[in-house]
Amino acid sequence: MFKWLAWKKSTEESKPHSLTIDGLKEQIKSQLIVGSDLAFRNIKRDGQKLVLCYMNSLIDKNALDEFIIAPIQKNTHTEWTSEALVQILSIADLSAQNQLDDVVEGINVGKVYIYVEGQPYGILGNVSKTVERGIEKAETESLVYGPKIAFTESLSGNINILRQNIKDKNLCMEDFTVGTRTKAEVKLIYIKDIADEKNVNKFREKISQIEIDHVAGSTVLGQLIENNSWTVFPQLVTTELPDRVSIALMRGKVVVLMDRSPDALYGPTPFFTFFESTEDVYMRWNMGLALRFLRLQAAFLSVLLTPAYVAVLTYHYEVIPSPLLVSLGQSRANVPFPPVFEALLLEFFIELLREAGARLPTKVGQTMGIVGGIVIGQAAVDAGFTSNILIIIIALSALGSFTTPSYLMGTAIRMVRFPIILLAGFWGGIGIMIAFCFFIIHLIKLDTMGGSYLSPVYPLRWRDLGYSFFRVPTQYLSKRPLTNHPIDVQRFSPQKAKKKDVDE
């Protein structure tokens, strides 16, 4: 049933032999420098000696007593051997082990090592206890329509939620481990007859090539497997919504879940994917289309409104209508700074308020953001630091960036605004066009796990526009997006989806 390996360190030659209990303790203590947290429980019977090795803080003591110690003590008729222990212990997760490195690793994740003196191997039993929070409402991605539950830090719990959402026999999950010192379990998830094998292989290759001592979470894992780590634009979607992950899987994308991380990654994810919300699916198509356009327009205005203000007031007064020019002149009459410095100063204030509001407790943060924005804005105008019109423009730009469903993309939009403002202050409208062309070229050069970042606009795929740029009625989305290169392209038969006359 088990393949017995030699009791050895991984760097030494395999030499099968048994150990005394004292020798076992010394070897484990030499590898685990944990002080009083490491515990040993000795049990004797008829001249035989047995020891349990475990971490006090990582095990469920009730499970240890009920499923390991009690069966061993009650069994008085069978001689203690490793094979006999496997038969009497009522634990599903049991494995035979006699390699020191693997035993230490097992103890370090909450397993108990059971060893009978004189035996060539021992048994690792999983009685780990994990601290988990219950399923809660999504915090970073709030919704009006659709399921409200979010992923938690429990990998098994997240997989349970995902399997309840997708009851497909072809849902595949592959196991990986990342981290050389602190090992973390990673799941690669996809639907076998939908996801493109090339995309799956890219994720496999990227994850298996990670050589780092510790991966703090799934967002850090995403940074390690992205192709371009210098750009501000995210190349994989990070989400805490199980239904968003389910929709992505059904479209042929590949998902990554990591233990002790409440976020999922999936890809390939082009630029326009970051402006999609699951509410677009749950709403009627025309409402979803209007909201999606609103987000895209808001992001565009968020990037260009403030630079346009700086460029116009610095170099292009002639484009301003005369009535507005008078009010602009009156508003800026007491401002001693050039428009570019004025805009950068207010943008800095807005970012400062946003960051302070995010770090404070929820109720305090909301109050601080509202009151701080009003007080600082009014005080800045009264003191002559800025004009009323720029306050309005900066507020609109901030609101535009907040409409983006993806927090990472919203942050990227706010970051690219600063260099565009500087170029607008140096060269006016020409500086804005230079920055705009630079970012377009940069987005064209980017890729997401081998796919085009601006797909389906570049290269143009008309059929895929209904999944990203537009939102069309579901009955016209009979085929999955070609951007993901799905194996099973057809979602449903268009002929069967056509509505028939009631009289037929």
N, C-alpha and C positions, 0 to 999 in steps of 0.2 A: 504493500500500500504506500509506503514511503521510500524515498531514496536516501539511505543513510550516508552522510558525509563525515569526513574525519573531523574530530574535535581539534581545531587549529585556528590560528590567526590567518587572515586572508593572504598575508605576504609570506607565509611559511609553507613548507611542503606538507602534503596530506599524509598524516601518520595516525591510523586508527588506534585509539587506546582509551581506556576508561580513566576517570578522575576520582579522587577522594572529594568529599564534600568540602573539606577545608581548602583543598587545592582549587576547587571551583570558585569558592568565595573569593580567594585571593586574586584569581584571574579577572573576575567580574569587577572587583573593587579597583583593580589597576586600570580598568577601562572607563569606569563610571565614577568620576570625582564629584559626588553629589552629597556627601555627608550623611546626615540622619535620614534623608528621604529614601535611601536605598535600604530595603528591609529583607531579612531572611527568616523563614519560618521552618524550624526543624521538627520532623516527626519521626518517631522510632517505633518499631514493632518487631518482636522476635529476632532481634539482632540486625535487622535491616534499618538503614537510614535513608531518609528522604528529605529534600530541602526544596522550599519554594522561594524563588527570588523575584522581587517585584519592587515597583516604586509606590510608596504610600500615597502620593498625591495624584497618581494617574489611574489607579484601579478603583473599581467598584467593590468595596469591602463586603457588601452583602452578597454579591455574585461570587466573590472568592470563597466565602464561608459556605454558601449553599451549593454551588456547583463543582467545587474542587475539594475543599477540605473535608466537608461532610461525606461525600462518596468515598474518599480515600479511607477515612476512619471507620466507616461502616462496613467496608469490605474486609472482613477478617479471614476469609477462606482462600483467597487467591494470593499467590506470592507477588510481591511488588516487582514488576518489570515494566519496561516502557510500553511493550505491546499490551500488557494487561491494563495499564493506566488509560490507554486510548479507548479501551472497551468500557470502562466504568465511569469516565468523566462525561457529564451531560452538557458538553459545550460544542457548538457547531464548528467554531473556528479553532482547530487544533492542527499543529504541524510539528513534525519531528525535526530536531535540530541539534547539531553538535559542532557548529562553527562559532567561535567566540564572537566574531564581528556581528554575525546575524543574531545571536542570542542577545548581545548588548543592544542592538538596534531594536529588537522586539521589546525588551524591558523598557527601553526609552520611549516607546509609544503606548505603554499601558498594558503590556502583556505580562503574564506570569510564567516563569520558567520552572518546570517541575523536573527534578533530577533525582534518580535513585542511585545511590553510591554503588559503583562497580559496573553500571550499565554503560554501553558505548555511546549513548545519545540520550537526550532528554526531550521533554515535550513543552512547546510554547502554546499557552492557552490565552485567548483574548478575553479579558475581563475589564477592558478599559472603560473609563468614565470620562465623558466629554462635557464641557460646560457649553450649553447651547441656549440661544434665545428662541422663543416661539415664533411662529409665522406672523408677520406684521404687515402693515400697510406700507407700500413703497414711499420712501421719503424724497429721493432725488428726482423721481419721475412720476409726478402726480397726474392722475387721470380723472376724467369725468365719467367716461364710459369704459366698460371692460373690467376684467378681474383686477382686484386691488392688491392681491397678495404679492409679496416680494421674496426673492431668494434670501436664505440665511447663510451663516458660516458653516453649516453642516453639509458636507458633500453628499452623504447618503440621503439627507432630507431633500436637497435640491434635485437629486436624481429621481426621488419618489414623486415630487411635484411634476417633473418633466414627463415621466412615464404616464402619469395620470392625464396629462394634456395630450400626449401623442401615444395612442395605443396601436402602434404599428410594429409588426413582427420584424421589420427590417431596420428598426432603430438600433444602431450599433454604438457601442461604447468601448473605447480602447484605453488601457491604463498606462500611465507614465509616471515617473518620479523625477522631480526636479530638486536641485539643491544638494551639494556635497556634504555639508555639515548638518543643516536642518532639512531633512527630506520632507517634501510635501507631495501628496498624491494629486495627480492631474487626470482628468477625463477628457478624451477627445470624442465628441459625439457627432454623429451624422446619420442620415438615412441612406442605407446602402444602395438601393436602386434609384436614388434621386441625385445624391451628391456626386460631383465629378471626382473620379479617382485621382486626377492630377492635383486638385485642390486639397484633398485629404492627405496626399503624399507630401505636399508642401508643409502642411501643419505638422505632420509626423517628423519630417526632417528638421524643421525649425526647433521643435520642442526637444527632440533627442540630442540636438547639438548644444543645448544650454549647459555651460560649465560655470557654475557660480555657487558660492557657499550657501546663500540663502535667498529665496524669492519671497518677498514680503506679501504679495497678493496677486490677484489675476491682472490688475492694471500694470503691475511691474512685469509680469509675464508677457503681457501684450507688447510692452516696450522692447522686450528682449527678442521677440519674434517678428517685429515689424521690419520691413526692408530699409526704411529711411528713418534713422533716429534723430536727424538734425532738423527736420521740418516741424512746424508748430501744428500741422494738421494731423489729426488722428487717422490711422489707417485700418483700425479695427473698432467695431462698435462695442462699448462697454455698457451693459444694462443690468438692472436688478429685477426686470419683469419677465417671469416665465412665459407669458403669452407672446411677448415679442420674440423670444428665443424660439418658441414653437413655430411661429410664422416664418422665421428665418430658415429653420430646418426644412419646412415644407417647400421652400423656394430653392433648396439645393445648397444652402450655406453650411459651413462647418462651425461647430460650437466647441468652446473650451471652458470647462469648469475646474476650479481648483479648491482643494480642501482649505477650510478656515477663511474663505473669501466669499463675500455675499454678492459678487458681481460675476456675470458671464461675459465671455468674449465671443464674437462670431465674425466671420468673414468668408469670402472677400466682400468688402463694403466700400462701394464708390462714394464720391463726395455727396451726392444728393440723398443717399441713404440716411445721413445724419439729420436730415430735415423731415424725415418721416416719423409719424407717431402712430401707435397702435389705435388711437382714436380714429384715425383716418379710415381704418378698416371697419370699425364698429359703427361709424356714422354713415349716413347716406352719401353716395359718391359725390354729389354736387357740393354738399357741405364740406366733405373732406378735401375736395379739389380747391375750394375757396380758402380753407385754412392752410393748406400746403403752399399755395401761392402767397398767402399773407406772410408766412414764415420766410419764404425765399426773398420776398420784397423787403421785409424787415431786416434781414441779414445784409442785403445789398445797401440799404439806406444806412444801416448801422456803421458800415465801413466807410461810406462816401460822404455822409452829411457834414461831419465836422471838417474833414479836409476841404470840402467844397466851400464852406464858410471862410476858412483861412485863405484859400486861393482867391476867392472873389474879393474879399476886403483888402488883400495885399496887392493884387495885380489887375483885377478885372472889374473895376467899379462900373464900367459901361454896361454890364449885363444886368445890373440891378435897376428895377423900375424907379422912377423919380420919387414917388411918394414913399416907397420903402427905403430909398437911400436917405431921405431926410430923417426918418425914425431911427435908422441905423446910426447916422451921424450923431443924433442926440443921445442915443444909448451909449455910444462909445466916447462921448465928449470928455468924460472924467477918467477914462481908462488910460494909464500911462504906458501900458505894455503893447508890443506888437501882437497881432492876432494869433500868430503861431504859439507864442509863449502863453498867451491867455488861454488858448484851447488846451495846450498840454497841461497847464496848471489845473484846470477844471476836470479834465480826464483823470488826472492823478487823484483829485479829491473823490471822484465817483468810485474809482477802483479801491481807494482806501475805505470808503464807507461800505462797499460791497464785501470786502474781505473781513472787515470788523464785524459786520452783521452775520457773516457765515460762521465766524469763530465763537460768537457769543451764544448763550442759550436761546432757544427759538423765540420765546416771547420778548426777551430783552433785545435780541437782534433785530426783530421786526420794528420795534419801537425806536431803536437807535437809528435804523436806516431811514425811517420816515422823518423823525424829528431832526436828525443830523442833516439830512438833505435839505430840508426847509430852512433850518437855521443857518447852515453854512452858505447856502445859495443866496439867501436874502442879505446876509452879512457881507458876502463878497461883492454884491451889487452896490450896497450902500457905501462900502469902503473904497469903491472904484477899482477893484481888482478885475472885474469882468462886466459884461453887458447882459441885459435881460434876455436878448435874443439868443446869445450863446448858451445861456442856462436852458432854454427850451430845446435847442438843438442837441445839447449834450444829454438831456433827459430822454429825448426821442431815440438817440443812438444807443443809450443804455437799455431802453425798453426793447429795441430791436434785437439786441444780442440775447436778451433773456427769453425771447420767444423760441429759440432753438431747443428742440427736445433733448439734444445731447449736450451735457455739461462741458465735455471736452471741446466740442466744436464751438460752443458759445464763447469759451475762454480763448480759443484760437482767433475768433473774429475780433474780439476786443484787443488782442495783442497786435494783430496786423494793422490796426487803426493807427497806432503810434508812428510807425515809419512813414505811412502815407501822409499823416499830418505834417511831418518834418519836410517831406519832399514838396508838399503843397506850399509850405512856407518859403522854400528855396526857389522853386520854379513855377509856382502857380498851377494852372490847369495842365501844363506840360508835365509837371512833376507827378500829378495824379495819374495821367495816362501812362507814364513810365512805370509807376508802381503797379498799376492795373495790369499792364502787359507782362510785367515780371511775374506777378502771381498767377496769371493765366498759363504762362510757359511753365512755371513751377508745378502747377496742378497737372498739366499735360504730362510732364516727366515722371510724376509720382505714379506708383502702382500699389495695389492692395493685394498682397499674396500672389503676385504675378499678373493680375488683371488691371485694366486701365482704371485710373482713379476718377476720370470724368465720364466713364460709361454710365448710361447709354448715349450721351451726347457726343462723346468722342471715344471710340468710333461710334457713329450714329447707328442706333438700332431702334427703328420706329416702334416696334412691338413692345420693347421694354420700357418705353416712356410712360406707359400706363401703370407701371410698378414703382416708378421713381419720381419723375418730374410731374406727371399728371396723376390724377385719380379718376379712373373710368369705372363704369358699372361692372360688377363682378362677372356677369354673364359674357362679357367680352374678353375676360382674362382666362381663356381656356388653356393657354400654354404658359409654362413657367418661364421666367426671364432667361434669355439666352446668355446674359452676362455671366451667370454662374455655371454655364455649360452643363446643365442637368442631364442625367442619363434618361430618365423618364420625363420627357418634355410635356406630355399631355396631362393636364389637371382633370379635365372632364370633356365629354363629347359636346361640341357646340350645337349639334342637331338636337340632342336631347334637352339642352338647356333652353331652346327656343320655347316661348310661351305659345300654347295652342289656344285656339278659340274655344270658348266655353261650350258652344253648341256642338262641337265635333264629338 
